[in-house]
Amino acid sequence: GAGVSQSPRYKVAKRGQDVALRCDPISGHVSLFWYQQALGQGPEFLTYFQNEAQLDKSGLPSDRFFAERPEGSVSTLKIQRTQQEDSAVYLCASSPNLNEQFFGPGTRLTVL
Amino acid sequence: AQSVTQPDIHITVSEGASLELRCNYSYGATPYLFWYVQSPGQGLQLLLKYFSGDTLVQGIKGFEAEFKRSQSSFNLRKPSVHWSDAAEYFCAVGVGGATNKLIFGTGTLLAVQP
């Protein structure tokens, strides 16, 4: 079956622009996670949804970062007024049961 | 605070040789432990996981890992490395609770020599 998909795969933004990154989880997966992976680092947790409820957003680095999952399926991570330090790969993962997370290919964001 | 340490940033092994990648964690409760592999341009693929029970766990692609509570370690092993194993490997701990978000190490980049 289809895995987690993310779009776009690559995004170049000028500093100060807003961006929106999309995640399509595996159908039926209740849990959805966003992670940020800077170059040469491991992924770092950003936020977690259970269905449409955002239960943990403790990893969001600033109020410029916003995530939503309005119908409990597709999720969007929005970054406002992008800064160079936002350049990273943004990974989405979904899970049926919190015991195993299935990752998408990621969106590589480059802020110039 | 929870953390994961992978002391080896980069490892090179010869094809056919054995492999051990080290992972140490810091977590107050019984950990959920994972090893993921990431190939260039690809997402993370789960190799294996430990939740409880037998401390030696088998995974995909011939990998295994052993949980040692006394050493707070979860090292990944493979008896004979193939060229296709060249990738970056991440150890992670699931911190449990309502989220079970993953805390990752910084990764070990594996190169395989012919």
Backbone of each chain as ProteinMPNN parsed JSONL, in Angstrom:
{"seq_chain_A": "GAGVSQSPRYKVAKRGQDVALRCDPISGHVSLFWYQQALGQGPEFLTYFQNEAQLDKSGLPSDRFFAERPEGSVSTLKIQRTQQEDSAVYLCASSPNLNEQFFGPGTRLTVL", "coords_chain_A": {"N_chain_A": [[0.82, -1.189, 0.0], [0.221, 2.38, -0.154], [2.666, 4.583, 1.112], [3.693, 7.092, 3.491], [3.361, 10.271, 2.162], [4.908, 13.276, 1.04], [4.793, 16.723, 0.206], [5.886, 19.871, -1.151], [8.749, 18.06, -2.492], [11.08, 19.456, -2.539], [11.847, 22.75, -1.595], [12.476, 26.071, -2.185], [12.897, 29.084, -0.634], [12.713, 32.599, -0.28], [14.159, 34.6, 2.233], [11.922, 35.589, 4.68], [9.621, 34.919, 3.337], [6.512, 33.067, 3.402], [5.894, 29.598, 3.905], [4.361, 26.457, 3.057], [4.063, 23.175, 3.963], [3.199, 19.927, 3.029], [1.685, 16.936, 4.278], [0.741, 13.667, 3.635], [-0.599, 11.183, 5.342], [-0.401, 7.607, 6.045], [-3.309, 5.876, 5.193], [-5.84, 5.781, 7.601], [-4.179, 5.928, 9.779], [-3.924, 7.108, 12.995], [-2.202, 8.719, 14.448], [0.061, 11.425, 13.947], [3.148, 12.849, 13.195], [5.505, 15.546, 13.148], [8.831, 16.249, 12.272], [11.981, 17.941, 12.423], [14.909, 18.017, 10.573], [18.031, 19.038, 10.7], [20.98, 19.761, 8.769], [23.287, 17.149, 8.93], [22.41, 16.289, 11.375], [20.329, 14.447, 13.711], [16.801, 13.748, 13.374], [14.517, 16.077, 14.882], [11.889, 16.374, 17.146], [8.887, 18.075, 16.394], [5.992, 18.427, 16.494], [2.849, 16.839, 17.404], [-0.027, 15.052, 16.406], [-3.138, 13.661, 17.291], [-5.521, 12.202, 15.569], [-7.457, 14.948, 14.686], [-6.607, 16.55, 16.679], [-4.151, 18.535, 18.12], [-1.879, 17.453, 20.154], [0.602, 17.825, 21.255], [2.856, 20.293, 21.014], [5.318, 21.017, 21.691], [7.838, 21.042, 20.544], [7.967, 22.921, 18.549], [9.834, 25.527, 17.202], [9.417, 28.284, 17.276], [6.938, 30.914, 17.341], [6.487, 31.288, 14.722], [6.077, 28.972, 13.487], [3.566, 26.736, 12.565], [1.15, 24.207, 12.747], [-1.341, 22.094, 11.331], [-4.17, 19.872, 11.186], [-6.829, 19.483, 10.051], [-8.962, 17.678, 9.387], [-8.205, 15.348, 10.416], [-6.603, 13.855, 8.792], [-4.786, 14.624, 6.252], [-1.994, 16.738, 6.833], [-0.643, 19.985, 7.423], [2.281, 21.82, 7.63], [3.153, 24.984, 8.466], [5.299, 27.668, 7.915], [5.999, 30.826, 8.85], [7.328, 33.901, 7.626], [10.017, 33.051, 6.868], [13.295, 32.144, 7.986], [16.877, 31.93, 7.661], [17.831, 29.98, 9.362], [15.81, 28.178, 9.372], [16.19, 26.427, 7.378], [16.207, 23.117, 6.462], [15.469, 19.57, 6.533], [12.18, 18.558, 6.542], [10.377, 16.223, 8.151], [7.675, 13.999, 8.032], [5.712, 11.742, 9.898], [3.613, 8.913, 10.316], [1.455, 6.941, 12.407], [-0.104, 3.946, 13.466], [-0.501, 3.228, 16.06], [1.171, 4.338, 17.986], [3.398, 2.821, 18.528], [5.08, 2.389, 16.434], [6.525, 4.347, 13.982], [5.984, 5.548, 10.755], [7.814, 6.901, 8.247], [7.764, 9.652, 5.966], [9.314, 10.787, 2.836], [10.291, 13.294, 3.245], [10.566, 16.917, 3.143], [12.768, 19.07, 1.689], [13.773, 22.095, 2.744], [15.076, 25.105, 1.722], [16.243, 28.156, 2.662], [16.917, 31.215, 1.371]], "CA_chain_A": [[0.0, 0.0, 0.0], [0.938, 3.641, -0.226], [3.274, 5.036, 2.35], [3.522, 8.506, 3.794], [3.881, 11.124, 1.1], [5.095, 14.684, 1.411], [5.003, 17.619, -0.934], [6.793, 19.457, -2.22], [9.946, 17.389, -2.014], [12.093, 20.497, -2.384], [11.276, 24.083, -1.582], [13.407, 27.175, -1.982], [12.164, 30.279, -0.258], [13.49, 33.773, 0.101], [13.967, 34.962, 3.631], [10.736, 36.405, 4.898], [8.455, 34.314, 2.711], [5.789, 32.017, 4.099], [5.864, 28.327, 3.191], [3.433, 25.441, 3.562], [4.539, 21.834, 3.652], [2.058, 19.022, 3.159], [1.931, 15.532, 4.607], [-0.37, 12.725, 3.485], [-0.227, 9.992, 6.122], [-0.985, 6.339, 5.641], [-4.743, 5.899, 5.472], [-6.262, 5.129, 8.837], [-3.27, 6.179, 10.898], [-4.473, 8.104, 13.899], [-1.157, 9.609, 14.945], [0.902, 12.069, 12.939], [4.262, 13.585, 13.803], [6.419, 16.339, 12.332], [10.19, 16.371, 12.773], [12.891, 18.798, 11.674], [16.252, 17.433, 10.535], [19.056, 19.941, 10.188], [22.068, 19.07, 8.086], [24.234, 16.469, 9.797], [21.811, 16.017, 12.683], [19.175, 13.563, 13.731], [15.522, 14.459, 13.404], [14.06, 16.603, 16.162], [10.438, 16.435, 17.222], [8.233, 19.382, 16.351], [4.622, 18.432, 16.979], [2.146, 15.573, 17.317], [-1.48, 15.064, 16.307], [-3.95, 12.463, 17.376], [-6.627, 12.644, 14.71], [-7.321, 16.375, 14.371], [-6.176, 17.268, 17.87], [-2.717, 18.735, 18.29], [-1.69, 17.158, 21.568], [1.929, 18.199, 21.726], [3.566, 21.185, 20.09], [6.43, 21.495, 22.492], [9.06, 21.143, 19.766], [7.933, 24.013, 17.574], [10.901, 26.419, 17.671], [8.97, 29.66, 17.487], [5.534, 31.11, 16.95], [6.374, 31.353, 13.264], [5.738, 27.619, 13.044], [2.181, 26.403, 12.859], [0.743, 22.971, 12.088], [-2.76, 21.777, 11.446], [-4.644, 18.607, 10.612], [-8.234, 19.82, 10.328], [-9.903, 16.576, 9.24], [-7.607, 14.135, 10.963], [-5.863, 13.081, 7.794], [-3.69, 15.436, 5.732], [-1.492, 17.769, 7.736], [0.175, 21.034, 6.823], [3.189, 22.578, 8.494], [3.348, 26.301, 7.883], [6.355, 28.485, 8.516], [5.835, 32.218, 8.443], [8.521, 34.78, 7.652], [11.129, 32.112, 6.989], [14.648, 32.597, 8.285], [17.879, 30.981, 7.17], [17.968, 28.853, 10.286], [14.721, 27.225, 9.14], [16.626, 25.486, 6.349], [16.286, 21.777, 7.044], [14.509, 18.623, 5.973], [11.021, 18.4, 7.426], [9.895, 14.849, 8.023], [6.371, 13.656, 8.588], [5.561, 10.32, 10.192], [2.301, 8.532, 10.841], [1.499, 5.726, 13.207], [-1.429, 3.43, 13.818], [-0.638, 2.813, 17.458], [2.247, 4.962, 18.757], [4.525, 1.93, 18.725], [5.956, 2.402, 15.272], [6.265, 5.502, 13.142], [6.343, 5.356, 9.35], [8.257, 8.21, 7.809], [7.758, 10.068, 4.582], [10.641, 11.102, 2.283], [10.726, 14.602, 3.712], [10.644, 18.111, 2.292], [13.995, 19.829, 1.959], [13.538, 23.536, 2.66], [16.254, 25.965, 1.684], [15.878, 29.568, 2.772], [18.038, 32.032, 0.883]], "C_chain_A": [[0.86, 1.246, 0.0], [1.488, 4.001, 1.134], [2.935, 6.48, 2.611], [4.11, 9.315, 2.637], [3.944, 12.567, 1.581], [5.309, 15.517, 0.156], [5.109, 19.053, -0.452], [7.984, 18.699, -1.662], [11.065, 18.396, -1.758], [11.383, 21.85, -2.457], [12.377, 25.085, -1.325], [12.587, 28.421, -1.707], [13.144, 31.41, 0.018], [13.172, 34.107, 1.552], [12.781, 35.909, 3.753], [9.469, 35.86, 4.253], [7.793, 33.311, 3.646], [5.818, 30.751, 3.251], [4.86, 27.393, 3.85], [3.893, 24.084, 3.059], [3.421, 20.841, 3.967], [2.494, 17.609, 3.477], [0.643, 14.744, 4.422], [-0.007, 11.443, 4.216], [-0.815, 8.728, 5.508], [-2.454, 6.319, 6.084], [-5.07, 5.129, 6.751], [-5.336, 5.345, 10.015], [-3.767, 7.356, 11.722], [-3.434, 9.163, 14.257], [-0.317, 10.164, 13.809], [1.912, 12.953, 13.643], [4.965, 14.416, 12.729], [7.766, 16.417, 13.056], [10.972, 17.31, 11.857], [14.285, 18.18, 11.731], [17.215, 18.421, 9.886], [20.191, 19.112, 9.599], [23.031, 18.438, 9.085], [23.708, 16.131, 11.182], [20.727, 14.953, 12.575], [17.896, 14.372, 13.739], [15.176, 14.924, 14.815], [12.549, 16.803, 16.093], [9.934, 17.868, 17.182], [6.857, 19.332, 17.01], [3.955, 17.09, 16.687], [0.639, 15.788, 17.277], [-2.038, 13.67, 16.58], [-5.274, 12.811, 16.717], [-6.453, 14.132, 14.418], [-6.779, 17.184, 15.542], [-4.651, 17.34, 17.946], [-2.41, 18.605, 19.773], [-0.343, 17.597, 22.111], [2.559, 19.078, 20.658], [4.792, 21.771, 20.762], [7.718, 21.682, 21.701], [9.071, 22.257, 18.735], [8.877, 25.112, 18.043], [10.471, 27.858, 17.906], [7.515, 29.772, 17.067], [5.388, 31.34, 15.451], [5.966, 30.006, 12.668], [4.334, 27.267, 13.504], [1.825, 25.13, 12.096], [-0.734, 22.738, 12.303], [-3.065, 20.458, 10.767], [-6.174, 18.621, 10.766], [-9.213, 18.659, 10.231], [-9.307, 15.252, 9.714], [-6.885, 13.281, 9.953], [-4.648, 13.888, 7.342], [-3.294, 16.494, 6.758], [-0.642, 18.76, 6.954], [1.005, 21.692, 7.908], [3.466, 23.902, 7.795], [4.441, 27.034, 8.647], [6.186, 29.896, 7.956], [7.161, 32.951, 8.526], [9.79, 33.945, 7.82], [12.461, 32.802, 7.205], [15.629, 31.538, 7.805], [18.008, 29.77, 8.079], [16.829, 27.842, 10.159], [15.093, 26.201, 8.069], [16.889, 24.127, 6.98], [15.418, 20.858, 6.194], [13.398, 18.444, 6.998], [10.385, 17.047, 7.129], [8.534, 14.71, 8.69], [6.351, 12.145, 8.822], [4.145, 10.068, 10.662], [2.409, 7.187, 11.536], [0.086, 5.252, 13.519], [-1.632, 3.279, 15.318], [0.411, 3.375, 18.405], [3.456, 4.058, 18.952], [5.493, 1.92, 17.567], [5.562, 3.565, 14.388], [6.793, 5.226, 11.744], [6.614, 6.741, 8.762], [8.066, 8.423, 6.314], [9.16, 10.44, 4.12], [11.167, 12.466, 2.7], [10.603, 15.693, 2.66], [11.904, 18.863, 2.677], [13.704, 21.301, 1.703], [14.87, 24.266, 2.703], [15.786, 27.409, 1.694], [17.093, 30.408, 2.404], [18.042, 33.424, 1.506]], "O_chain_A": [[2.081, 1.172, 0.137], [0.863, 3.759, 2.166], [2.002, 7.028, 2.024], [5.23, 9.058, 2.196], [3.147, 13.008, 2.409], [5.92, 15.073, -0.816], [4.491, 19.418, 0.548], [8.197, 18.706, -0.45], [11.894, 18.205, -0.868], [10.468, 22.063, -3.251], [13.127, 24.962, -0.356], [11.685, 28.764, -2.472], [14.259, 31.189, 0.491], [12.051, 33.913, 2.021], [12.665, 36.893, 3.021], [8.366, 36.291, 4.587], [8.424, 32.777, 4.558], [5.771, 30.821, 2.023], [4.551, 27.519, 5.035], [4.086, 23.886, 1.859], [2.787, 20.904, 5.02], [3.533, 17.141, 3.011], [-0.403, 15.093, 4.969], [0.833, 10.684, 3.731], [-1.618, 8.782, 4.577], [-2.783, 6.698, 7.208], [-4.639, 3.993, 6.948], [-5.674, 4.979, 11.141], [-3.997, 8.449, 11.206], [-3.747, 10.349, 14.356], [-0.022, 9.469, 12.836], [1.579, 13.702, 14.561], [5.01, 14.037, 11.559], [7.835, 16.62, 14.268], [10.661, 17.45, 10.674], [14.783, 17.858, 12.809], [17.206, 18.608, 8.669], [20.338, 17.926, 9.892], [23.531, 19.116, 9.983], [24.472, 15.734, 12.062], [20.275, 14.61, 11.483], [17.908, 15.556, 14.075], [15.494, 14.262, 15.803], [12.013, 17.328, 15.116], [10.476, 18.756, 17.841], [6.575, 20.076, 17.949], [4.417, 16.313, 15.851], [0.097, 16.604, 18.022], [-1.484, 12.656, 16.157], [-6.05, 13.613, 17.237], [-5.392, 14.538, 13.944], [-6.52, 18.379, 15.403], [-3.961, 16.326, 17.848], [-2.649, 19.528, 20.552], [-0.18, 17.725, 23.325], [2.766, 18.641, 19.526], [5.237, 22.872, 20.44], [8.606, 22.411, 22.142], [10.102, 22.505, 18.11], [8.744, 25.59, 19.17], [11.116, 28.576, 18.67], [6.94, 28.838, 16.508], [4.28, 31.564, 14.964], [5.566, 29.916, 11.507], [3.963, 27.469, 14.66], [2.166, 24.996, 10.92], [-1.304, 23.131, 13.321], [-2.327, 19.992, 9.898], [-6.729, 17.84, 11.538], [-10.218, 18.66, 10.942], [-9.845, 14.179, 9.442], [-6.585, 12.116, 10.215], [-3.597, 13.837, 7.98], [-4.137, 17.064, 7.451], [-0.009, 18.412, 5.957], [0.497, 22.069, 8.964], [3.957, 23.929, 6.666], [4.483, 27.01, 9.877], [6.227, 30.113, 6.745], [8.001, 32.662, 9.378], [10.537, 34.112, 8.784], [12.719, 33.887, 6.684], [15.254, 30.389, 7.571], [18.265, 28.661, 7.612], [16.876, 26.772, 10.768], [14.381, 25.214, 7.88], [17.686, 24.001, 7.91], [14.731, 21.296, 5.271], [13.658, 18.208, 8.178], [9.926, 16.774, 6.02], [8.293, 15.244, 9.773], [6.908, 11.375, 8.039], [3.545, 10.91, 11.33], [3.328, 6.406, 11.287], [-0.805, 6.054, 13.799], [-2.762, 3.211, 15.802], [0.516, 2.908, 19.539], [4.461, 4.507, 19.503], [6.63, 1.476, 17.722], [4.383, 3.743, 14.08], [7.908, 4.733, 11.573], [5.757, 7.624, 8.782], [8.19, 7.497, 5.513], [10.099, 10.415, 4.916], [12.35, 12.76, 2.529], [10.544, 15.427, 1.459], [12.09, 19.245, 3.833], [13.423, 21.699, 0.573], [15.681, 24.065, 3.608], [15.019, 27.828, 0.827], [18.147, 30.325, 3.035], [18.918, 34.234, 1.202]]}, "seq_chain_B": "AQSVTQPDIHITVSEGASLELRCNYSYGATPYLFWYVQSPGQGLQLLLKYFSGDTLVQGIKGFEAEFKRSQSSFNLRKPSVHWSDAAEYFCAVGVGGATNKLIFGTGTLLAVQP", "coords_chain_B": {"N_chain_B": [[17.053, 14.728, 31.495], [15.809, 13.272, 28.491], [17.953, 11.568, 26.223], [19.954, 10.582, 23.397], [22.892, 9.011, 22.465], [25.158, 8.629, 19.913], [28.183, 7.598, 19.495], [29.925, 7.31, 17.358], [30.55, 9.062, 14.55], [31.174, 8.546, 11.934], [31.754, 5.581, 10.17], [33.763, 3.173, 8.577], [33.659, 0.158, 6.87], [34.757, -2.964, 5.534], [33.322, -4.725, 2.8], [31.524, -7.593, 3.642], [32.63, -7.785, 6.126], [32.076, -7.739, 9.716], [29.758, -5.714, 11.612], [29.258, -3.21, 14.058], [27.285, -0.821, 15.491], [27.209, 1.777, 17.774], [25.056, 2.752, 20.47], [23.89, 4.754, 23.028], [21.624, 5.555, 25.609], [19.697, 7.891, 27.514], [17.29, 7.74, 29.814], [14.615, 7.811, 32.032], [12.662, 5.856, 32.534], [11.492, 2.558, 31.524], [12.727, 2.071, 28.368], [11.453, 2.578, 25.024], [13.024, 1.448, 22.216], [14.663, 2.111, 19.141], [16.025, 1.461, 15.89], [16.773, 3.177, 12.974], [17.242, 3.467, 9.43], [18.631, 5.593, 6.989], [18.749, 6.346, 3.713], [20.356, 8.293, 1.116], [18.32, 11.011, 0.237], [16.074, 9.67, 0.95], [13.36, 8.687, 3.116], [13.183, 7.807, 6.624], [13.727, 4.457, 7.469], [12.457, 1.837, 9.354], [14.5, -0.373, 11.096], [14.58, -2.119, 13.294], [13.056, -2.75, 16.541], [12.735, -2.343, 20.096], [10.721, -3.187, 22.755], [10.024, -4.71, 25.015], [10.748, -7.766, 26.812], [12.597, -10.362, 25.231], [15.965, -9.5, 25.065], [17.555, -9.427, 22.857], [17.01, -8.475, 19.706], [15.672, -9.099, 16.502], [15.914, -7.772, 13.224], [15.073, -6.27, 10.064], [16.789, -6.954, 6.956], [18.896, -8.463, 7.919], [19.899, -7.38, 10.259], [20.515, -7.017, 13.793], [19.927, -6.204, 17.25], [20.98, -5.518, 20.579], [19.636, -5.03, 23.715], [20.896, -3.608, 26.573], [20.355, -3.074, 29.715], [21.904, -2.418, 31.95], [24.03, -1.084, 30.907], [22.848, 0.926, 29.577], [22.529, 0.716, 26.815], [22.051, 0.068, 23.306], [23.052, -1.468, 20.983], [23.644, -1.865, 17.516], [23.975, -4.557, 15.251], [25.531, -6.442, 12.602], [26.376, -9.381, 10.976], [27.687, -9.661, 8.508], [28.486, -7.326, 6.259], [26.93, -5.71, 3.503], [27.431, -4.028, 0.368], [25.223, -2.481, -0.157], [24.37, -1.666, 2.288], [25.439, 0.728, 2.957], [24.774, 3.785, 4.332], [23.0, 6.16, 6.43], [22.631, 5.724, 9.878], [20.313, 5.762, 12.476], [19.741, 5.857, 15.904], [17.067, 5.708, 18.22], [14.978, 6.796, 20.919], [11.815, 6.188, 22.267], [9.789, 8.293, 24.06], [7.52, 7.765, 25.386], [4.402, 7.945, 27.232], [1.603, 9.983, 26.321], [2.347, 10.633, 23.83], [4.692, 9.384, 22.789], [6.819, 10.384, 21.329], [9.784, 10.476, 19.331], [13.164, 10.549, 20.301], [16.085, 11.27, 18.769], [19.418, 10.078, 18.047], [22.483, 11.564, 16.794], [23.25, 10.219, 14.61], [25.04, 7.747, 12.634], [27.213, 7.548, 10.036], [27.618, 5.171, 7.641], [30.088, 3.786, 5.67], [30.918, 1.554, 3.048], [33.509, -0.392, 2.037], [34.731, -1.861, -0.973]], "CA_chain_B": [[16.388, 14.837, 30.207], [16.062, 12.124, 27.622], [18.918, 11.822, 25.158], [20.535, 9.428, 22.731], [24.251, 9.295, 22.017], [25.818, 7.737, 18.98], [29.535, 8.155, 19.594], [30.658, 7.216, 16.098], [29.928, 9.88, 13.509], [31.428, 7.932, 10.634], [32.427, 4.287, 10.234], [34.015, 2.503, 7.297], [33.941, -1.271, 6.99], [34.898, -3.677, 4.266], [32.2, -5.599, 2.481], [31.702, -8.921, 4.215], [33.059, -7.693, 7.524], [31.003, -7.544, 10.687], [29.472, -4.312, 11.928], [28.56, -2.859, 15.289], [27.064, 0.611, 15.682], [26.915, 1.976, 19.189], [23.989, 3.665, 20.86], [23.606, 4.855, 24.453], [20.459, 6.405, 25.838], [19.411, 8.357, 28.863], [15.839, 7.816, 29.966], [14.328, 7.367, 33.384], [11.78, 4.702, 32.6], [11.822, 1.528, 30.54], [12.667, 2.755, 27.078], [11.172, 1.976, 23.723], [14.237, 1.739, 21.461], [14.511, 1.908, 17.703], [17.07, 1.787, 14.933], [16.296, 3.538, 11.647], [18.266, 3.692, 8.412], [18.251, 6.644, 6.043], [19.571, 6.443, 2.51], [20.288, 9.657, 0.57], [17.07, 11.387, -0.398], [14.978, 8.788, 1.375], [12.905, 8.826, 4.497], [13.714, 6.863, 7.586], [13.131, 3.122, 7.431], [12.667, 1.139, 10.612], [15.228, -1.636, 11.028], [14.115, -2.973, 14.39], [12.587, -2.026, 17.719], [12.671, -3.085, 21.351], [9.771, -2.666, 23.722], [10.15, -5.497, 26.232], [10.988, -9.172, 26.525], [13.929, -10.795, 24.819], [16.798, -8.312, 24.865], [18.172, -9.508, 21.529], [15.914, -8.347, 18.744], [16.032, -9.268, 15.108], [15.252, -6.828, 12.36], [15.132, -6.534, 8.638], [18.083, -6.862, 6.269], [19.927, -9.189, 8.644], [20.367, -6.63, 11.431], [20.029, -7.339, 15.124], [20.383, -5.271, 18.279], [20.873, -6.056, 21.925], [19.348, -4.073, 24.769], [21.595, -3.866, 27.823], [19.881, -2.059, 30.648], [22.987, -2.01, 32.856], [24.927, -0.175, 30.18], [22.012, 1.897, 28.846], [22.966, 0.648, 25.424], [21.217, -0.655, 22.331], [23.958, -1.494, 19.843], [23.171, -2.526, 16.291], [25.005, -5.437, 14.703], [25.27, -7.249, 11.418], [27.549, -10.239, 10.868], [28.374, -9.519, 7.233], [27.949, -6.115, 5.642], [26.82, -5.663, 2.045], [27.643, -2.664, -0.122], [23.953, -1.759, -0.118], [24.118, -1.191, 3.656], [25.982, 2.083, 3.117], [23.666, 4.704, 4.625], [23.124, 6.738, 7.769], [21.86, 4.941, 10.834], [19.888, 6.547, 13.623], [19.16, 5.222, 17.074], [16.064, 6.601, 18.794], [14.218, 6.339, 22.075], [10.457, 6.691, 22.368], [9.718, 8.739, 25.441], [6.327, 7.249, 26.022], [3.305, 8.841, 27.553], [0.55, 10.093, 25.316], [2.905, 10.987, 22.523], [5.746, 8.479, 22.341], [7.672, 11.008, 20.33], [11.104, 9.883, 19.264], [14.372, 11.336, 20.485], [17.079, 10.634, 17.921], [20.825, 10.423, 18.107], [22.956, 12.379, 15.672], [23.46, 9.361, 13.46], [26.339, 7.215, 12.24], [27.283, 7.36, 8.588], [28.353, 3.955, 7.335], [30.637, 3.592, 4.334], [31.321, 0.164, 2.844], [34.58, -0.525, 1.052], [34.667, -3.132, -1.716]], "C_chain_B": [[16.749, 13.623, 29.351], [17.069, 12.498, 26.549], [19.412, 10.499, 24.594], [21.905, 9.837, 22.201], [24.722, 8.213, 21.072], [27.24, 8.247, 18.845], [30.322, 8.146, 18.288], [29.931, 7.995, 15.018], [30.022, 9.179, 12.163], [32.189, 6.633, 10.845], [32.589, 3.742, 8.831], [34.344, 1.052, 7.568], [34.084, -1.857, 5.6], [33.691, -4.582, 4.047], [32.5, -7.011, 2.983], [32.144, -8.916, 5.662], [31.853, -7.506, 8.432], [30.902, -6.061, 11.055], [28.832, -4.207, 13.301], [28.489, -1.348, 15.389], [26.565, 0.82, 17.1], [25.817, 3.003, 19.423], [23.838, 3.597, 22.376], [22.468, 5.838, 24.663], [20.405, 6.822, 27.3], [17.912, 8.556, 28.966], [15.469, 7.175, 31.282], [13.509, 6.101, 33.487], [12.258, 3.63, 31.623], [11.667, 2.115, 29.144], [12.058, 1.907, 25.969], [12.347, 2.394, 22.832], [14.085, 1.324, 20.011], [15.851, 2.147, 17.005], [16.401, 2.032, 13.579], [17.491, 3.684, 10.717], [17.727, 4.718, 7.419], [19.237, 6.654, 4.893], [19.395, 7.83, 1.916], [18.967, 9.923, -0.147], [15.875, 10.558, -0.003], [14.552, 9.13, 2.795], [13.55, 7.78, 5.377], [12.969, 5.537, 7.496], [13.465, 2.407, 8.737], [13.381, -0.188, 10.376], [14.727, -2.619, 12.087], [13.725, -2.101, 15.568], [12.602, -2.96, 18.918], [11.67, -2.397, 22.265], [9.922, -3.377, 25.065], [10.495, -6.924, 25.818], [12.43, -9.458, 26.161], [14.793, -9.588, 24.468], [17.557, -8.331, 23.541], [17.041, -9.511, 20.505], [16.45, -8.457, 17.329], [15.257, -8.277, 14.264], [15.338, -7.236, 10.91], [16.562, -6.449, 8.135], [19.203, -7.519, 7.052], [20.5, -8.47, 9.856], [19.763, -7.184, 12.718], [20.557, -6.294, 16.098], [20.14, -5.894, 19.639], [20.676, -4.936, 22.922], [20.077, -4.504, 26.037], [21.254, -2.756, 28.799], [21.017, -1.522, 31.509], [23.94, -1.029, 32.203], [24.165, 0.929, 29.448], [22.392, 1.914, 27.371], [22.001, -0.184, 24.587], [22.011, -0.67, 21.028], [23.407, -2.33, 18.701], [24.292, -3.353, 15.704], [24.531, -6.091, 13.41], [26.513, -8.088, 11.172], [28.35, -10.05, 9.584], [27.73, -8.383, 6.446], [27.974, -6.221, 4.119], [26.988, -4.22, 1.599], [26.364, -1.828, -0.031], [23.604, -1.264, 1.294], [24.67, 0.205, 3.898], [24.828, 3.078, 3.223], [23.953, 5.358, 5.967], [22.15, 6.007, 8.696], [21.582, 5.78, 12.066], [19.297, 5.641, 14.693], [18.17, 6.212, 17.686], [15.419, 5.951, 20.001], [12.844, 6.974, 22.041], [10.19, 7.035, 23.812], [8.39, 8.441, 26.099], [5.297, 8.288, 26.346], [2.317, 8.883, 26.41], [1.097, 10.296, 23.913], [3.808, 9.904, 21.963], [6.545, 9.081, 21.2], [9.058, 10.407, 20.428], [12.18, 10.937, 19.487], [15.474, 10.602, 19.743], [18.492, 10.998, 18.344], [21.219, 11.188, 16.857], [23.312, 11.545, 14.455], [24.898, 8.901, 13.287], [26.298, 6.949, 10.748], [28.187, 6.174, 8.293], [28.795, 3.951, 5.877], [31.115, 2.154, 4.221], [32.345, 0.124, 1.716], [34.463, -1.86, 0.324], [35.773, -4.088, -1.295]], "O_chain_B": [[17.827, 13.041, 29.472], [17.043, 13.611, 26.025], [19.303, 9.448, 25.226], [22.052, 10.882, 21.568], [24.686, 7.026, 21.396], [27.477, 9.234, 18.148], [31.284, 8.899, 18.138], [28.824, 7.632, 14.619], [29.089, 9.209, 11.361], [33.155, 6.589, 11.608], [31.683, 3.832, 8.003], [35.203, 0.744, 8.394], [33.587, -1.303, 4.62], [33.121, -5.127, 4.993], [33.589, -7.545, 2.771], [32.043, -9.932, 6.35], [30.76, -7.161, 7.981], [31.826, -5.277, 10.839], [27.973, -5.011, 13.662], [29.517, -0.671, 15.375], [25.643, 0.152, 17.568], [25.671, 3.976, 18.684], [23.677, 2.516, 22.942], [22.372, 6.844, 23.96], [20.985, 6.188, 28.182], [17.334, 9.417, 28.303], [15.967, 6.098, 31.609], [13.658, 5.347, 34.449], [13.297, 3.779, 30.98], [10.594, 2.6, 28.785], [12.144, 0.68, 25.984], [12.63, 3.586, 22.713], [13.456, 0.313, 19.699], [16.686, 2.925, 17.467], [15.594, 1.234, 13.103], [18.603, 3.983, 11.151], [16.549, 4.715, 7.061], [20.421, 6.936, 5.078], [18.388, 8.486, 2.182], [18.553, 9.161, -1.02], [14.787, 10.719, -0.555], [15.28, 9.767, 3.557], [14.36, 6.972, 4.923], [11.739, 5.502, 7.453], [14.619, 2.38, 9.165], [12.942, -1.015, 9.577], [14.486, -3.792, 11.804], [14.008, -0.904, 15.609], [12.499, -4.18, 18.789], [11.755, -1.195, 22.517], [9.946, -2.739, 26.117], [10.53, -7.249, 24.631], [13.359, -8.87, 26.715], [14.392, -8.75, 23.66], [18.144, -7.319, 23.159], [16.228, -10.434, 20.454], [17.535, -7.97, 17.011], [14.096, -7.974, 14.544], [15.635, -8.383, 10.576], [17.44, -5.928, 8.821], [20.365, -7.161, 6.864], [21.497, -8.92, 10.421], [18.663, -7.737, 12.729], [21.519, -5.585, 15.801], [19.218, -6.688, 19.824], [21.467, -3.994, 22.967], [19.9, -5.624, 26.516], [21.788, -1.65, 28.723], [21.092, -0.321, 31.771], [24.583, -0.231, 32.885], [24.769, 1.767, 28.778], [22.554, 2.972, 26.763], [21.251, -1.016, 25.097], [21.672, 0.04, 20.081], [22.784, -3.371, 18.913], [25.439, -2.907, 15.66], [23.338, -6.266, 13.16], [27.617, -7.544, 11.161], [29.563, -10.257, 9.575], [26.577, -8.475, 6.026], [28.916, -6.752, 3.532], [26.719, -3.294, 2.364], [26.422, -0.612, 0.15], [22.639, -0.519, 1.464], [24.397, 0.805, 4.938], [24.01, 3.193, 2.311], [25.007, 5.143, 6.565], [21.01, 5.72, 8.334], [22.473, 6.418, 12.626], [18.464, 4.778, 14.414], [18.41, 7.419, 17.672], [15.325, 4.727, 20.097], [12.723, 8.177, 21.809], [10.34, 6.192, 24.696], [8.16, 8.825, 27.245], [5.316, 9.389, 25.797], [2.207, 7.938, 25.63], [0.375, 10.142, 22.927], [3.7, 9.546, 20.79], [6.904, 8.401, 20.239], [9.457, 9.894, 21.474], [12.125, 12.044, 18.952], [15.769, 9.446, 20.047], [18.74, 12.061, 18.914], [20.396, 11.43, 15.974], [23.637, 12.083, 13.397], [25.841, 9.559, 13.726], [25.444, 6.209, 10.261], [29.365, 6.17, 8.648], [27.978, 4.094, 4.967], [31.653, 1.595, 5.177], [32.076, 0.549, 0.593], [34.133, -2.876, 0.937], [35.862, -5.198, -1.82]]}, "name": "protein", "num_of_chains": 2, "seq": "GAGVSQSPRYKVAKRGQDVALRCDPISGHVSLFWYQQALGQGPEFLTYFQNEAQLDKSGLPSDRFFAERPEGSVSTLKIQRTQQEDSAVYLCASSPNLNEQFFGPGTRLTVLAQSVTQPDIHITVSEGASLELRCNYSYGATPYLFWYVQSPGQGLQLLLKYFSGDTLVQGIKGFEAEFKRSQSSFNLRKPSVHWSDAAEYFCAVGVGGATNKLIFGTGTLLAVQP"}
